[in-house]
Each structure stands twice: as C-alpha cells, then as structure tokens.
C-alpha cells in the first residue's frame, strides 16, 4: 500500500523550520527522506547528522524502492520550481504515477 496513513499531512516550506534527512542503502537500492519540525534556521543550513527516526516516529517519510519513483518526484519538483520562478509559465501541474 503506497499511502500508509489515511490522515492528511501538509508541510509548508519557506520558514526554515522543516528539517530534511535522507538515508540510502546502496546494497538494497532503497532510500527515504524524512521531514521533521525544527527550530527555525536560515533556509539551506546544513544540519548535524543524526539518526533517522523510525517510520512510525517521523511526521512524514517518503520511501523509495525504485529509482524511477524517485525520478518522478524530482521531475515534478523541477516543474514546480519552474512555475514558482516563472521560468516556464506555460507549465501546468501534472500528476505522474510513481
């Protein structure tokens, strides 16, 4: 099941209060990105390395078992970046299967 919780979770980026952690396993070809609330810091500040939270403890975890699924998310974020910066104003938000 791709969506593990039924409650809606929303994250608003742009205040420097969202921590982002990644973990990957080359051997298993898997990885995850976790988002947690932190005390505000300047956006882009490199945070100290810490242990990943368990799947049940992190407010939001995105897990990837195939690089193709990661590529879909990256491509959508690039499209969104272009929309926000006005680099490609004709771009429309689209949904892709991952």
Backbone as numpy.savetxt, mean C-alpha at the origin, in Angstrom:
# Nx Ny Nz CAx CAy CAz Cx Cy Cz
-9.74 -16.28 -0.19 -10.59 -15.10 -0.19 -9.69 -13.87 -0.19
-9.80 -13.02 -1.20 -8.89 -11.89 -1.30 -9.11 -10.79 -0.28
-10.35 -10.55 0.13 -10.61 -9.51 1.13 -10.97 -10.22 2.42
-10.09 -10.07 3.43 -10.22 -10.87 4.63 -11.17 -10.29 5.67
-11.36 -8.99 5.66 -12.27 -8.38 6.62 -13.39 -7.69 5.86
-14.58 -7.70 6.45 -15.70 -7.11 5.75 -15.91 -5.65 6.10
-15.32 -5.15 7.17 -15.49 -3.75 7.51 -14.65 -2.88 6.60
-15.13 -1.69 6.32 -14.42 -0.77 5.44 -13.28 -0.09 6.19
-12.13 -0.05 5.57 -10.96 0.63 6.13 -10.53 1.68 5.14
-10.36 2.90 5.62 -9.91 3.98 4.75 -8.68 4.61 5.37
-7.71 4.93 4.53 -6.48 5.58 4.97 -6.36 6.87 4.19
-6.16 7.99 4.89 -5.94 9.26 4.24 -4.46 9.61 4.35
-3.79 9.65 3.21 -2.38 9.97 3.16 -2.21 11.48 2.98
-1.12 12.01 3.49 -0.81 13.41 3.23 -0.52 14.22 4.48
-0.56 13.58 5.64 -0.30 14.29 6.89 0.95 13.79 7.61
1.63 12.82 7.01 2.83 12.28 7.64 2.58 11.41 8.84
1.34 10.93 8.98 1.00 10.11 10.16 0.65 8.68 9.81
1.04 8.23 8.61 0.84 6.84 8.20 2.22 6.22 7.98
2.54 5.21 8.77 3.79 4.48 8.59 3.58 3.37 7.58
4.57 3.16 6.72 4.49 2.11 5.70 5.68 1.19 5.88
5.41 -0.09 6.04 6.46 -1.11 6.18 6.29 -2.14 5.09
7.41 -2.69 4.64 7.35 -3.78 3.67 8.16 -4.96 4.18
7.78 -6.13 3.73 8.55 -7.35 3.99 8.40 -8.23 2.76
9.47 -8.89 2.40 9.42 -9.78 1.25 10.23 -11.04 1.51
9.86 -12.10 0.84 10.56 -13.37 0.96 10.89 -13.85 -0.45
12.17 -13.72 -0.84 12.59 -14.10 -2.19 12.32 -15.58 -2.47
12.57 -16.40 -1.47 12.42 -17.84 -1.66 10.96 -18.22 -1.93
10.04 -17.63 -1.17 8.61 -17.92 -1.35 7.95 -17.03 -2.40
8.67 -16.00 -2.84 8.15 -15.03 -3.81 6.85 -14.41 -3.32
6.86 -13.98 -2.06 5.70 -13.32 -1.46 6.17 -12.05 -0.78
5.23 -11.20 -0.47 5.56 -9.98 0.25 4.31 -9.31 0.76
4.53 -8.29 1.60 3.40 -7.55 2.17 3.81 -6.12 2.44
2.81 -5.26 2.43 2.96 -3.86 2.81 1.98 -3.63 3.95
2.46 -3.03 5.04 1.58 -2.72 6.17 1.53 -1.22 6.39
0.35 -0.75 6.74 0.13 0.65 7.04 -0.31 0.77 8.50
0.36 1.63 9.25 0.02 1.84 10.66 0.00 3.33 10.96
-0.71 3.69 12.01 -0.75 5.08 12.46 0.52 5.37 13.26
1.16 6.50 12.96 2.36 6.93 13.68 2.20 8.40 14.07
3.08 8.86 14.96 3.12 10.29 15.24 3.58 10.99 13.97
2.99 12.15 13.65 3.33 12.83 12.40 4.82 13.15 12.28
5.35 12.88 11.10 6.72 13.22 10.72 6.65 13.79 9.31
7.70 14.48 8.84 7.66 14.95 7.45 7.46 13.77 6.49
6.62 13.97 5.49 6.32 12.91 4.53 7.61 12.47 3.85
7.82 11.16 3.80 9.01 10.60 3.17 10.13 10.30 4.14
9.92 10.62 5.42 10.95 10.35 6.43 11.18 8.85 6.53
12.44 8.44 6.48 12.79 7.03 6.63 12.64 6.66 8.11
11.82 5.69 8.40 11.58 5.27 9.77 12.53 4.14 10.14
12.74 3.97 11.43 13.58 2.87 11.89 12.94 1.54 11.51
13.81 0.59 11.18 13.29 -0.74 10.85 12.71 -1.37 12.11
11.61 -2.02 11.92 10.96 -2.71 13.03 10.36 -4.00 12.53
9.88 -4.78 13.44 9.26 -6.05 13.06 7.89 -5.81 12.44
7.56 -6.64 11.49 6.23 -6.58 10.91 5.23 -7.02 11.97
4.08 -6.40 11.95 3.01 -6.82 12.83 2.36 -8.06 12.23
1.71 -8.85 13.06 1.01 -10.00 12.51 -0.17 -9.51 11.68
-0.67 -10.36 10.83 -1.77 -10.00 9.95 -2.96 -9.46 10.74
-3.21 -10.02 11.91 -4.36 -9.61 12.71 -4.11 -8.34 13.52
-2.84 -7.94 13.69 -2.54 -6.76 14.50 -2.39 -5.49 13.69
-2.01 -5.58 12.44 -1.85 -4.40 11.60 -3.22 -3.91 11.15
-3.46 -2.61 11.22 -4.75 -2.10 10.75 -5.01 -2.42 9.27
-3.94 -2.33 8.45 -4.09 -2.63 7.02 -2.84 -3.36 6.54
-3.02 -4.51 5.91 -1.92 -5.25 5.30 -2.33 -5.62 3.89
-1.47 -5.32 2.93 -1.67 -5.77 1.56 -0.67 -6.89 1.31
-1.17 -8.07 1.02 -0.30 -9.21 0.78 -0.27 -9.57 -0.69
0.90 -9.99 -1.18 1.06 -10.31 -2.59 1.72 -11.68 -2.72
1.10 -12.56 -3.49 1.66 -13.88 -3.78 2.16 -13.99 -5.21
1.86 -12.98 -6.03 2.32 -12.97 -7.42 2.75 -11.56 -7.77
3.86 -11.45 -8.46 4.38 -10.14 -8.85 3.40 -9.43 -9.79
2.61 -10.18 -10.54 1.64 -9.57 -11.43 0.59 -8.76 -10.65
0.20 -9.26 -9.49 -0.75 -8.53 -8.66 -0.13 -7.25 -8.13
1.13 -7.30 -7.76 1.84 -6.11 -7.31 1.94 -5.10 -8.45
2.21 -5.58 -9.67 2.29 -4.70 -10.83 0.97 -3.96 -11.07
-0.15 -4.64 -10.88 -1.46 -4.01 -11.07 -1.61 -2.84 -10.10
-1.27 -3.05 -8.84 -1.39 -1.99 -7.84 -0.45 -0.83 -8.17
0.79 -1.15 -8.52 1.76 -0.10 -8.89 1.25 0.71 -10.08
0.76 0.03 -11.10 0.27 0.74 -12.29 -0.90 1.65 -11.97
-1.80 1.19 -11.11 -2.94 2.02 -10.72 -2.47 3.24 -9.93
-1.48 3.06 -9.06 -0.94 4.18 -8.29 -0.24 5.19 -9.20
0.44 4.71 -10.23 1.07 5.61 -11.19 0.00 6.42 -11.94
-1.07 5.76 -12.34 -2.17 6.47 -13.00 -2.76 7.54 -12.07
-2.94 7.18 -10.80 -3.48 8.14 -9.83 -2.52 9.31 -9.65
-1.22 9.03 -9.60 -0.22 10.09 -9.47 -0.32 11.05 -10.65
-0.48 10.52 -11.85 -0.61 11.35 -13.04 -1.86 12.22 -12.98
-2.94 11.69 -12.45 -4.18 12.46 -12.31 -3.98 13.59 -11.31
-3.40 13.27 -10.14 -3.21 14.28 -9.09 -2.27 15.38 -9.55
-1.20 15.02 -10.26 -0.23 16.03 -10.70 -0.66 16.71 -11.99
-1.71 16.22 -12.64 -2.18 16.81 -13.88 -1.34 16.43 -15.08
-0.47 15.43 -14.93 0.40 15.03 -16.04 -0.37 14.39 -17.18
-1.50 13.79 -16.88 -2.30 13.15 -17.91 -3.76 13.35 -17.53
-4.31 14.51 -17.86 -5.64 14.87 -17.40 -6.74 14.04 -18.02
-6.48 13.37 -19.15 -7.49 12.55 -19.78 -7.59 11.16 -19.18
-6.65 10.82 -18.29 -6.64 9.50 -17.66 -7.88 9.36 -16.77
-8.53 8.26 -16.85 -9.70 7.98 -16.01 -9.34 6.87 -15.04
-9.94 6.91 -13.85 -9.72 5.83 -12.90 -10.30 4.56 -13.47
-9.56 3.47 -13.36 -10.02 2.20 -13.87 -9.83 1.14 -12.79
-10.49 0.06 -12.94 -10.36 -1.06 -12.03 -9.74 -2.21 -12.79
-8.72 -2.81 -12.21 -8.08 -3.97 -12.81 -8.15 -5.12 -11.83
-8.27 -6.30 -12.35 -8.26 -7.48 -11.48 -6.85 -7.77 -11.04
-6.68 -8.08 -9.77 -5.36 -8.48 -9.30 -5.47 -9.86 -8.73
